[in-house]
Amino acid sequence: MAAGHGRGPLLGCCNMKVLILGAAGKAARAAISALRFLTGLERIYLADNNAEALCKLSADLARFPVSLRYLDAENESSLYERMLEADLVLGCLGPFHRYESRIVHAVIAAGRDYLSLCDDPEAVEEVLALGSEVERSGVRVLCGCGLTPGLSNLLACRACSRLDRTENIEFSWFLDLASYLGEATLEHLLHAFAGKAPVRKGGKTAAARAGSWEELVCFPPPVGGKAVSYLRHPEPITLPSAMAGVGDIVFKAGVGSRGKGLALHSLAWLGEGRTTELWLTALRTAAMGITRRGDGSCLTAMRVTASGVKDGTTVQRTLGVVGDYYHISGLVMAAAAYSIAGAGWAPGVYTPEALLDDASVFAWLHRAGLRILIGEVEER
C-alpha cells in the first residue's frame, strides 16, 4: 500500500551511462534517488539550464558518479549533443506538452534509448505517430513510466487479469497541495484541467470537459474520501490497444482541499487557449500561491477499479497505492531502467502496459519498498 525506501542496491545496469533531462526538478531528483537501487551505473549525467540548482544537487550526490551538463531544451542541437554521451536518456523535463516531441526527435538522431515520465495525452499521441521513425533508428522509447502514466497502467492490467471479461476501467488520482510542487507539475495540472479530456465510451474514443463531472472517491488511508473530476491523461488513449473489448475507460483526478482544487480549476479554465509566456508565468505564479511552500513529501494516492465478469458473477477489482508522488514516480522510472537493461525489447515506441506488465518489474518494485492495496467486491 505504501511506498517505502527499500534497503540497499537491488539489480544493476552494468557499465551504463545515463543522462537525466531536467535534472534539477523534483521528479528528476526522485529518479536520481531511486537509481541508487541499481548497481553498475558507470556515470549519471545531470542536464538542466539551472546551473545553481545543478551544483547544489551535485554536492548532495557526492557518492554518485555524476557529471553536470548545461541543457537548452529549446534547442534540438543541445539535446542531441547531451545525448551522445549516454547510453540511456531519462526524460524528466516537463511540461511534456512543450518538450516531448522535440526530445524524441533528438533521441532518433542520436540513436539512444529513452524512458519518459510523459503524462500529456497529445504529446503521447505525437510520439506514437513517430513509431516508424523510432523503429528505423534502432532505438527504444517508453512513453510514461512514473506513477501516472506508468504504475497506473500496470495496476489496470493486474486488475483486469483477474476478470474473465472487463467492461470498464476507472482511474482515480489524488495529489495533495500541502507541499511544494515542482513548476512542471503545476503547469501540467493547469494544462490538464483545461480543454477536453480523452475518455473511452462504448468502445470508442470520446472526450469530456476537463474538470467536469465531479464525484467522491474513497482512496487508501490516510487520504480517504476526495472529490475527483475529469483530467487530460493518456491512459484512456493507450490502454485499449492492450485490452481489446473494454467498453469504458475514464481518468479523474482531485488536487488538495475542495477550496484549493476549485482555485486550481479556475486558473486552468482562465488560462485555456492562452499561449503567451506572460500569461503562462502569471498562471504559474498564481498556482504556486495555492500550494504550501516547502520541501516536504507530496502525498498522493492512485486507485484503479476494473469492473467485469468472473465465473459468471459481476465483480469490481480495485488496486491502489499511496505515498509520496515524486518518490513513487522515481521508483517506477528506476524499475523501467532496470527492465530495459536486461530485456530484449525490440526498437519502437511503447507505452507502460506493453512492456512493464511483468512479474519481474513488480518484484523489483516490491523489493524497493512499494506496496499495493488490493480489494474486490462481488455483486450477486
N, C-alpha and C positions, 0 to 999 in steps of 0.2 A: 504494500500500500504506500509506504513512504519511500522516499529516495534517500538512501544513506550515503556514506562516504567511502565504503569499501576498505580493504586492507591490502596495501602493497600492490606491486605490479601483477598483471594477470597474464596476458599473452601479447606478443610483440609483432613489430613490423621491421624485420631485420634490415638494417642499413638504409632505411627510408629517410628521405629528406622531405619535410612537409612545409608548405607555405600557407600561412593563415592571413587571409584578406580581411581588413577591418579589425586588426588585432587589438586595437586599443578599446574596443567596445565591450560591453558587459557580456554579450553572447560569446565573443571570442575568448575572453578571459576565462569563462567557464569551460570552454572547449579545451583550452590550454591546460587547465587544471585536471580535466578528465584524461588528457593524454598521458598523465603520469602512470595510468594503469597499463600502458603499452610499453614493453621493453624493446630495445634495439633501435630506437629512433636515432638516426645519425645527427640530424640537425633540424631545428624548427626556425623558419624564417618568419619574423613578425613584420607585417607590412601595413602601414597606415599613413595618413597625412598629418597626424598629430604627434609631432616629434617629442614633445614634453611628456605626453602620456606613455609613449613607447619607452622612453628612458626610465620612467618610474616603473613600468611593467618589467623591464629587463632587470632592474635592481631587485625586484621581488622574486625573480626566477633565476637566482644565481646558480642553482643546482641543475638547471636545464641547459642543454647545448643550443642556445638561441643566438640569432643574429638579427639585427634591426635593418629594415629597409623602408625607405620613403616610397609612398604609393600615391599616384594621382589617378584616382578611379575614373575620372572623366576622360582619361587618355588611354586608348586601347594599346598604344605602343608601350606605355608604362606598365600596364598589366602584363603584356606579353614578355617584357624583359624580366619582370619579377618571377614569372612562372618558369622561365628557362632554368632557374637554379634548383628547382624542386622536382620531386617525383609525383607528389600528390598535392593538390590545392584544396584547401578548406575554405568555403565561402561563407563568411560571417559578416558580409558587407551589405547592410541594409540601408534604406528600404529597398527591397528587391525589385519593386516595380520600376525603380530608377536604373539599377545597375546590372541585373542578372543577364539580360541578353548580351550586353557588351562583354561581360566576363566570359560567357560561354564562347563567343566568337574568338576571344583571346586564347581560351583553352584549346579550341580547334587548331588555331595557328601554331600554338606552342607544342601540341601533342602531349598534353598532360591530363591525367585523371582528375576528376573534380567531384567533390562532395559539397552539397549546398544546404543551407538552412532555409532556402527559398520558400516563402509562405504566401505568395501572391498568386491568385489563380490565372490572371492574364499573363504574368511572367512565365508561369509553368507551361501554359499553352504555347507561348513563343519558343521555349526551349524544346518542347516535344516536337514542334514543327521542324526543328533543326536536326532531328534524329538521323536522317540520311547523311548529312554532312559530318556529324559526330562519328557515325559508324565508319565512313570512308577514311576519316582521320586516324582511326585505330584507338580512340580514347573512350573512356567510360565516364558517364555523367550521371550522378544520382541527385535528383531534384527533390529535396525535402527530407532532411534527416535530423530533425530536432524533436521537441515534444509534439508540436503540431505545425505542419505535417511531419510525419515520421512515426513516433511511437503511437500516435492516434490511429494511423493506418494499420499498424500491426495489431493493436487491440481489436480493431474491427475484424481483421482476418481471423484472429483467435476466437472471437465471439461467434462469428459465422460458421467456423469449423465444427461447432458443437450442434449445429442445426441441420436437419435434412433439407430444408428449404428456407431461404432467407427472404423475407418480404420487404423489410425496411431497416435502415440503419440511422440512428440518431447520434450525432456528435454534440456534446455539451462541454464547453470550456469556460473556466473562470480564472481571471487574473486579478489579483489584488493590486490596489493602487496605494497601499500603505507604505511602500518603499520606493526608492527612486528607480524609475525605468530608464533604460537606455534611450537616446534620442531616436534611433532607428525603430525601436519597438513602438514608441509613441507615434511616430509618423506612420508606421504600418497600421496602427489602430485607427488613426484619423482617416486613412485611406480606405480601410476595410469596413468601417461602419458607414460609409457613404456609397452611393451608386447601387448597382444590382448584385446581389449575392447569388452565385450558382447553386442550384438545387437539382435533385433528381426526383421527378414526379411521374408516376405511372410508367416507369421505364424509359422516360425521355428527359433530356436536358431542358431545364427551365430556369427561371430567375425570380427572386423575391427581393423586395426593398430591404436593403441592409439596415439593421437597427429596428426592424419591424417585427410583429407577431411575438411579442414578449410572452414568456411563460416561466413558471417557477420550477426549478430542477433541484433535486437533493444530491449534493456532492458528498464524497467521503469526508469524514471529520478530519480536521477541525473546521472545514469550510461550511458544511451544512447547506441549507436552502438558499439559493441565489436566483435572481431573475436573469434570463438569457434571451437574446434575440438574434436574428439572422446576421451572419458575418461573412464577408467575402473571403473564402478559403478554398484551397484546391481539392480537398478530399472528395466532394461530390463529382468532380471532373475526372479524377484519376481512378477511383475505385471501381467504377462499372466495368472497366476492361479486365479486371481480375475477378469480378463477382457477377458474372452474367446472370440475369434473371431477377436481380434485386430491383424492386419497384421504386422505392423512395429512399433518398439519401439527403439528409439535411445537416447543416452545421450551424450551431448557435453558440453565442458567447456572451458573457457578462463581465463587467470590469468594476471593481471596487463596490462601494455602497451604492444605494439607489440614487442618491444625490450626485455623487461623482460620476456614476455611469451616465446619468442624464446630461450632465455638463459635457462629458466627452462626446456623447452622441450629437449634442447641439453643435459643438465645434466641428465635428465631422460633416454634418449637413451644411453648415455655414461655408465650409471650405470646398464643398463639392464642385468640381469643374475648375477650381482656381489652380493655376499652374505657375504663377509668378513667384519668384523667390521671396519677395516681400510678404506675400500672403502666407506662404508656407512657413516662413520664420515667425510671423505673428501667431499663427495657429499653434506651432510647436511651443512657443513661449507660453501661450495661454494654457496649453495642455500640461506643460511641466508644472505650472502653478497648482494644478489639481492634485498632483502626486506629492507625497511627503518626501522631501529630500533626505537622502541618507544612503548608506551602502549596505543596509541590512538585507536579509533574504527577501525574495519576492514570491509570496505564496501563490501557488497555482493548483488547480485541480482539473483533471480531464476525465470525462465519463463517456463511454461508448456503449450504446444499447442496440443489440441486433434482435429483431423480432421475426419469428417464423414458426416453423412446424418441426417437431421432433417426435418420432414414433406416434404420429397421428394427433399429438397434443400441441396446442398453441403455447409457445414458450417465448419469454423475454430473457435474453442473456446479457448481463451488464458487466463490463470490466472498467476499472477506474484506477487512477493513480493521483497522488497528492504529494507536494513537496515544493522545492524552490524551482521556479520556472527556468532560470538560466542553468542551474546545476543539472536538471534532468535533460535539457537540450544538449548540454555538453557531453553527458554520458552517452546519449544516442549517437552523436556525431563520432565519438571515440569508438563506439561499437561498430559503426559503419566503416571507419578506417581500419579496424581490426579485420572486418569481413572482407574488404576489398584487397587487403594484403594477402589473404590466404585463399580466396576463392577465384575460380577461373571465369570471372564474368566476361562475356563477350563484349566487344565495343558497341556503344549505343547509349541512348538516353533512357534512364529508368526512373521509376517512382518507388517509394518505400515498399509497397506491397509486393512488387515484382521481385525484389532481391533480399529484403531483410526479414521476411516472414519465415524464419528458420530457427530451429531449436537451438542452434549454436549461438545465435545472436541473443536470444532470451537468456540462455545460460550465462553468457558474458555479462549482460546487464544485471542478472541476479548476483553474480559474484562481485560486481561493482557496487552493490548495495540497493538496487532498485527493487521495490516490492509492488505487486499488483493486487488490487482488491477484486474479488470475483463474487457475483451474485446471480441468482436465477429465480425466475417466477414462472410458474405453470398456471395456465388457465384451463380448467376442466369443464 
